[in-house]
Amino acid sequence: MMRTESDSWDLATSVGATATMVAAQRALAASGPEPLIDDPFAAPLVRAVGLDIYTRLVDGQIPVEDNSEFDPDRMARGMAVRTRFYDQYFLDATRGGIRQAVILAAGLDARAYRLPWPAGTVVYEVDMPEVIEFKTTTLRELGAEPTAERRTVAVDLRDDWPAALRQAGFDPQAPAAWSAEGLVVYLPADAQDALFDRISALSAAGSRLASEFVPDTGIFADPRWRAHHDKMAEIGFEVDFNDLVYHGDRSHIIDYLTRAGWDVGSRSVAQLHAENGFVYPDDDLAAAFADVTYLNAVRAG
């Protein structure tokens, strides 16, 4: 279903289903005798959502031989690269003295429960009220306890989330570590700029920001991706990113943040694979996404 300005979703539909998909991929990366990441909550959260394809994925019930495009090991490595990037980012920021972490569009992210946060860290999770309630209730029923002070901010990012964040106790005079993981491509161009403007306005000197940058969302209409999507749809993976992302010209995030007073470092997805000891795949699908970039920025003084 194509996006509209005032659309809504839950964890089983539209953009919300991508959060469940990402959690299922994290569960793959966290499974097996030699897990690539530590996330004991991903699989039970996916099962609680109840989407059949992702439940079967985390339970190992999709035969690999049924589809030449289905490669769970590749899924696990790709998600491990992304998850390790954000995990290390938050650990570096908080070990460096930052005590406010803000996870925008938190979805089924369980970092507030699984990372070894330094004492005194407050983790703010910002997402739709229904998503926040579902995750909080599910993790409580699992007996999970946050490893930091977790404060939820139940608000649509299209609304005045900075006011809601401050009301939850966020201090804009103190440095913060922000993440916008798996978020930006689902925003229209003007909303992308507004997101980073709001983050900048709330960020004291020394604040940090991590995100991905997809230079051209046209890759989701690229024949190389479409061929992969169509084959995956045959076994039930029906999420079509081409319908969920916003296309068209948008600001170059690195340039935009630099002009706003951030010192921005970046690495390509291939570089991150290499840093993690993985070989970036050498095929058409990988080539289509080779320009995806991960950035880590610091607010200048």
N, C-alpha and C positions, 0 to 999 in steps of 0.2 A: 504494500500500500504506500503510495506516495505521501510525502510529508506535507503538512499544512501548518499555517502559522500558529494555530492554537490546538494542535493535536495533543493527545494524551496516550499513555501506555502503562502497562504493568510489566512485570518481569517475564511474561510469556508472549508479549506482543510488541511489534514495531521496534523502536530503539531499545526498549527494555529487554527484548529477547537477546540483543547482542551482549548485554551484561551477563546473561545466563550462559551464552556461548563462550564468552571469555572465561567465566568461572569453570566451565567444563574443560577448557583447554588447560587452565591452571591445574585442575584435578589430574589431567593426564601427566603434566610435568611433575606432579607431586607423588605419582604412583610408581609401583614397581620396586624391585630390589635395590635400585640405585636412583632414587628420585633426584630430579634436577633442581627442585625448589622445595621449601618446607611450607606447605599449606594444608593442614589437616581439615580445614573447614570448607574448602571449595566443593568437594564431592557431596557432602551432606546438604549444602545449600542448594546445589543443582537438583538433587533428588527432591528436596522440599518444594522447589518450583514446580516440578512435575512434567516438564516438557519431554515427551517420549524420546526424541532423538538424542537429547543431551543426557538424559538418564541412561540410555543404552550406551552412549559413548563413555561415560565415566565408569560404567559397570563392565566394560569390555565386551559388549554384546553385539558389536557391528563387525562382521567378518571382513578382514582386510581384502581377501581375494574377490569380494563382490564388486569392487570398483577400483580401477587402476589409479584413480585420483585420490583415493582415501589413504592417507599415510599418517597414522596417529603419532609416530615417532617424530615426523616433521612438525606436526602441530605442537607437540610437547617442546621441542627445541625452540621453535619460534616464540612460544609463550614464555618459556624459561628466560630467554634473552630479555624480553620486555619486563617481566616480573623482577628479575635480578636488577635491572636498571633502576626501577623505582624503589625497590627495597634498599639498595645501596645508597641511593640519593637521600632517602629519609634518614638512614642511619648516619651518613656523613654529616647531614645538616644538624641533626640533634646532638650528635657527639661533639659537634663544633660549637654548641652552646644554644642553639635555637630551641625554644620550648613550646612553640605553637606550630602544629602541622595541620594543614587544611587540605582535605581530599575532596575535590569538586567532582560531582557526578559519581559518588562513591559506589553505587551499584552494590554488587556482592563482594566488594573488596573487604578483606578481613585483616588488614594490616594493624588495625587498632587492637586486635586480639592475638596476633602471632609474632610481631616484631619485638625485639628486646629494647623497648624505648627507655631512655634514661629517666631517672626519677624526676618528677615534676613536669613531664611532657603532657600537654593537652592536645588531643587529636580531635579535630572537628570534621565530621562527615556531613557533606551537603548533598542532598538529593531529594527527589519527590517524596512527599509524606508516606505514600503507600510502600515505596521501596524501603525507606528507613524502618517503617513499622515491621515489614516482613522480615528483614534481616535481623533486627533486634530481637524479635520474638523467637525466630528460629534458633539463633545462637544461644538465647537464654534456655530454650528447651533442651539444647545439646549440653548444657552445663558449662558453656564457654564463659570465660571472664576476660575483660579487656586487660591488656598489659600496660596501658596508660590511662589517663583520665579521658574517657570518650564522651564527647558532647555532640549530639546529633542536631543538625539544622535542617528541618523538614521544610523545604521550599523549592519551588520550581526555579531553575536558573533564569527563566525568562522574567521572573518577578524581582523584587528588590532584595536579592539575597545578601548584599553587603550589610543592610540594616539588620536582617535576621542573624547574620553571623556576629555582628557586634552585640546584639541583644543576648546571644549565647555566651558572651564573655570575651570574645576576641578583642585583643588590644592592638590597634593599628600603630601604636607608638613603639611596639616591640617587634623585632624581626620574626618572620614566619617562613615556613617551608610549605610551598603550594604545589599541588599536582593537578594537572588536567590530563589525565590518562584516558585515551580512547574517547575523547570528547569533541575535539575541535571540528572534525569533519562533519559532525551532526548539527553544526551551527551555520546559519546563513552568514554571509561575509560581514555584514554590519554587526551581527551578534558576536562574531569572533573578535572584532576590534573592541566592542564594548566589554567583553569578558576580560581582555588583557588591560584595558583602561581601568576597570574596576580593581583588578588585582594590583596594578601599579599604584592606584590611589590609596590602597590599604597597606602597602608594603613599606616598612621602615628600611633604612639603609641596612644592608647585610642580609635582607630577605632573599630567599631562593625560590626558583620556579623550575619545574620539570614538566615537559610535555612532548608529544610527537608532532611532527610536521609532515603532512602529505602535500607535496608541492602541487599536485594536480589530481583532483578527485575524479577526473576523466578516466583514471585507470580502472574504475569499477564498470565502465562501459567498454573497456579495451577488449578486443577479441580474445586475448590471452587469458584474461580473467573470466570472461563470459563462458569460455569452453570449460574451465575448471568449475565454475559455479553450476553449470548445467549438469555436469557429471555428478557433482556432489548432491544436487537436488534429487537425483534418481534414488538415492538411499535415504532421503529425508531431511537433508540440510537445506532448508527452504529460505533462510534469511537472504534477502537480496540487497546488498549494500547500495547498489545503484539507485534503489528507490528511497533509501534512508538518508543518504548524505545530500548535502547541498552543493550543487555544481556552480561553475562560473568563476570569474576572477575574484580573488580575495587577496588580502595583504600577505606578503611574505613575512611569516611570523618572526624570523630571526631579525630581519631589518626593522620590523615594527617595534620589537622589544628594545633593540639597540637605540633607536631614536627616543624611546621612552625612558632611557637611563639604566638599562640592564646590560651587564657584561655577559654575553651569550657564548657558550661553548656548544658544539654539536658533533654528533657522530652518526654515520649512516648505519642502516640496519645491517649491512654486510660487515662493517667495522665491529659492531657489537657482537655479531656471531663469532668473529675471529677472536675478540677479547675473551669470550667465554669458552674458547676451545672448540667451537663448532665450525663446520664448513658451510658457507652460504651456498644454497643450491645453485646449480648451473643449468637452468632451464628457462623456458619462456616466462613461466609464471613468476619466478624469482626476479627475472630481469624487469618485469613490469613494475615491481615494487622496490627496485633497488634504490630509488631516490627518497624513500621514506627515511626521515631523519629524527633522531632523538636529541632534545636540547636540554641543557642544564644552565640556568641563568642566575646571576647574582645581582641584586639591586645595588647600584653604585652609591657611594656615600655623598 
